[in-house]
């Protein structure tokens, strides 16, 4: 009797993460995994949605020792796109609402044409906030994001205040050390790091924010409304990325 199981999902693909430069091997999403995703299609908690995607990524990546929590957030988005491309192809269609006339239109994008920027140079950056305080920053990992979610303990991030809180706490998780005339502190708690960010002027906080978006995949595309011909830049929605 033939053992057909050894011939299932045998194709393995390779990619290199734009941030860390790590080489990974992965397999496409299976029908069974897609069914599991469908059981969560009405999930509203963004933290839970991200956990579901974490499980999917970990199941697909076969590189020994890989854990999605260890990779940069930008690398995680890139990896999701790579897995999707080899699961359902490079063409991705989605509904988008025009910000000018409000009409819905079906948009299509070739995922292979999205711009990808590699991280160059060191994986950390020292930023001088003022004459007395400087911080060493790392790029945010998925674990940093989880820590931010846990500290806020929110089930929704739909309001401007909640999104601002999340952005501030996530930035705090990226602080590796704080240096003052008294020395360098590498053991500050997350709460202390949040306190630091909440008590500096906005222009100093913006210095830290400059390290975001230095690498990764660009999800922004130019859209032209078929009804009013209004042209604008939009971010590709990923809520139903695998459906």
C-alpha distance (Angstrom), angle and dihedral (degrees) to the residues before:
residue distance angle dihedral
X1 . . .
X2 3.80 . .
X3 3.80 117.2 .
X4 3.82 99.0 -137.8
X5 3.81 93.3 174.4
X6 3.79 93.7 78.8
X7 3.80 89.0 61.6
X8 3.82 95.6 53.9
X9 3.81 120.5 106.8
X10 3.78 90.6 -11.5
X11 3.81 96.4 148.1
X12 3.79 113.9 106.8
X13 3.81 124.5 -167.1
X14 3.79 131.4 -163.3
X15 3.77 133.0 -141.2
X16 3.79 139.7 166.7
X17 3.80 119.1 -135.4
X18 3.83 111.3 -123.9
X19 3.80 94.1 -139.8
X20 3.79 108.4 41.3
X21 3.81 96.1 20.8
X22 3.81 88.7 -131.3
X23 3.81 115.4 159.2
X24 3.79 113.7 -133.9
X25 3.79 137.7 -174.7
X26 3.79 119.3 -150.5
X27 3.79 143.7 168.3
X28 3.82 128.0 -136.6
X29 3.80 122.1 -98.8
X30 3.82 112.3 -88.0
X31 3.81 128.3 -135.9
X32 3.79 89.4 -106.8
X33 3.78 91.9 53.8
X34 3.82 89.7 48.8
X35 3.80 89.2 54.0
X36 3.79 89.5 52.3
X37 3.81 89.7 52.2
X38 3.80 90.5 52.2
X39 3.79 90.6 59.0
X40 3.82 87.1 64.5
X41 3.82 98.8 42.5
X42 3.83 92.2 112.6
X43 3.80 94.4 48.3
X44 3.83 110.1 130.3
X45 3.80 101.7 -179.3
X46 3.84 105.6 97.8
X47 3.79 92.4 -156.7
X48 3.80 90.7 55.0
X49 3.82 91.7 46.7
X50 3.79 89.7 55.0
X51 3.82 90.5 49.9
X52 3.81 90.0 53.8
X53 3.80 90.3 51.7
X54 3.82 89.8 47.7
X55 3.80 89.9 56.7
X56 3.80 90.9 48.8
X57 3.81 93.2 50.6
X58 3.80 92.8 47.7
X59 3.81 90.2 50.7
X60 3.81 92.6 50.7
X61 3.82 99.3 44.7
X62 3.81 110.8 79.0
X63 3.82 98.5 -179.4
X64 3.80 107.7 124.3
X65 3.79 115.3 -104.7
X66 3.80 95.0 12.4
X67 3.80 118.8 149.4
X68 3.79 119.9 173.0
X69 3.81 89.9 -143.8
X70 3.81 89.5 68.4
X71 3.81 97.6 57.5
X72 3.78 129.8 84.0
X73 3.81 117.1 -93.1
X74 3.82 90.1 -119.4
X75 3.81 90.1 51.6
X76 3.79 89.8 50.5
X77 3.82 91.5 55.2
X78 3.80 89.9 47.7
X79 3.81 91.0 50.2
X80 3.81 91.8 49.9
X81 3.80 89.3 55.0
X82 3.80 91.6 48.5
X83 3.82 92.1 51.0
X84 3.79 91.0 46.9
X85 3.83 92.6 50.0
X86 3.81 92.4 55.1
X87 3.80 92.3 42.1
X88 3.81 102.9 47.5
X89 3.78 105.3 4.1
X90 3.79 134.1 -101.7
X91 3.81 97.5 -73.1
X92 3.81 113.0 93.9
X93 3.81 123.2 -177.8
X94 3.78 126.6 -169.0
X95 3.81 141.5 164.0
X96 3.79 116.3 -108.6
X97 3.79 131.5 -173.6
X98 3.80 116.9 -136.2
X99 3.83 110.0 -123.2
X100 3.80 90.2 -147.5
X101 3.83 107.4 46.0
X102 3.82 99.7 12.2
X103 3.81 95.5 -128.4
X104 3.79 120.8 143.7
X105 3.78 119.4 -125.7
X106 3.79 136.1 177.8
X107 3.79 111.2 -115.1
X108 3.78 128.1 -167.2
X109 3.79 129.2 -159.9
X110 3.80 134.5 -178.6
X111 3.81 105.3 -130.6
X112 3.80 90.1 -154.9
X113 3.81 89.0 65.1
X114 3.80 96.4 57.0
X115 3.79 110.5 114.2
X116 3.80 116.8 -111.8
X117 3.80 121.9 -163.9
X118 3.80 121.5 -162.8
X119 3.79 123.2 -139.8
X120 3.78 111.0 -111.2
X121 3.76 126.9 -164.5
X122 3.79 129.3 4.4
X123 3.79 123.5 0.8
X124 3.81 91.6 -131.9
X125 3.80 133.8 48.0
X126 3.80 132.0 -158.1
X127 3.80 113.7 -140.4
X128 3.80 123.6 -168.2
X129 3.79 108.8 -141.8
X130 3.80 95.9 -178.6
X131 3.81 139.7 -29.3
X132 3.81 91.6 -68.5
X133 3.81 107.2 33.2
X134 3.79 132.8 53.6
X135 3.79 128.7 165.2
X136 3.77 132.4 -152.7
X137 3.79 108.6 -137.7
X138 3.78 132.0 -162.5
X139 3.79 126.5 -164.9
X140 3.80 114.5 -94.1
X141 3.79 117.2 -95.7
X142 3.78 127.4 -161.0
X143 3.83 87.5 -103.6
X144 3.81 89.1 56.3
X145 3.80 88.5 53.9
X146 3.81 91.6 50.0
X147 3.82 90.3 50.5
X148 3.82 89.5 52.0
X149 3.81 91.9 50.4
X150 3.80 90.9 48.7
X151 3.80 94.6 49.5
X152 3.81 92.5 51.1
X153 3.81 93.7 40.5
X154 3.80 91.7 -157.8
X155 3.79 127.0 152.2
X156 3.79 94.2 -159.3
X157 3.79 136.0 38.8
X158 3.79 98.5 -176.6
X159 3.81 100.0 116.2
X160 3.78 125.1 77.1
X161 3.82 91.2 -119.2
X162 3.81 92.7 52.8
X163 3.79 92.5 47.8
X164 3.81 90.6 48.7
X165 3.81 90.4 49.9
X166 3.79 90.6 50.1
X167 3.80 92.3 48.6
X168 3.80 92.1 50.2
X169 3.81 95.1 46.9
X170 3.80 92.2 45.1
X171 3.80 89.2 52.3
X172 3.81 88.9 50.1
X173 3.82 90.8 55.4
X174 3.80 88.5 57.9
X175 3.82 93.6 60.6
X176 3.81 108.4 107.1
X177 3.80 98.2 177.8
X178 3.81 141.8 -5.8
X179 3.81 119.8 -141.0
X180 3.82 124.7 -160.7
X181 3.83 133.4 158.4
X182 3.82 85.4 -85.0
X183 3.80 93.3 61.0
X184 3.81 141.1 -92.1
X185 3.79 121.2 -47.1
X186 3.81 114.7 -157.1
X187 3.80 94.8 165.8
X188 3.80 103.1 61.6
X189 3.80 113.1 140.0
X190 3.80 120.9 -117.7
X191 3.80 88.2 -111.2
X192 3.83 89.9 55.4
X193 3.80 90.9 49.4
X194 3.79 90.4 51.2
X195 3.82 89.1 49.0
X196 3.82 89.7 53.2
X197 3.81 92.9 52.1
X198 3.79 93.2 45.4
X199 3.79 91.4 53.7
X200 3.79 102.5 49.8
X201 3.83 125.8 85.7
X202 3.83 116.9 -94.1
X203 3.81 92.3 -110.2
X204 3.81 90.2 59.3
X205 3.81 91.3 48.2
X206 3.81 89.1 51.3
X207 3.82 89.4 57.6
X208 3.78 88.1 62.0
X209 3.78 92.5 45.0
X210 3.79 90.3 59.0
X211 3.82 91.6 79.7
X212 3.79 90.8 65.7
X213 3.75 119.8 98.4
X214 3.80 95.4 18.5
X215 3.79 90.9 130.2
X216 3.79 142.7 7.2
X217 3.77 137.0 68.8
X218 3.80 121.2 -33.1
X219 3.81 110.1 -132.0
X220 3.80 94.1 -176.2
X221 3.80 119.2 106.9
X222 3.80 135.4 172.4
X223 3.81 113.0 -106.0
X224 3.80 126.8 -166.0
X225 3.80 114.7 -162.5
X226 3.82 111.4 -126.8
X227 3.82 90.6 -148.6
X228 3.79 106.8 46.0
X229 3.83 97.7 12.4
X230 3.82 89.4 -127.4
X231 3.79 109.8 160.2
X232 3.79 120.3 -148.5
X233 3.77 144.0 149.8
X234 3.79 116.2 -104.9
X235 3.78 136.7 178.2
X236 3.79 115.4 -119.4
X237 3.83 109.4 -111.2
X238 3.80 113.9 -127.2
X239 3.80 101.4 -175.1
X240 3.82 92.4 109.0
X241 3.77 96.8 25.9
X242 3.80 96.2 142.2
X243 3.82 98.4 39.4
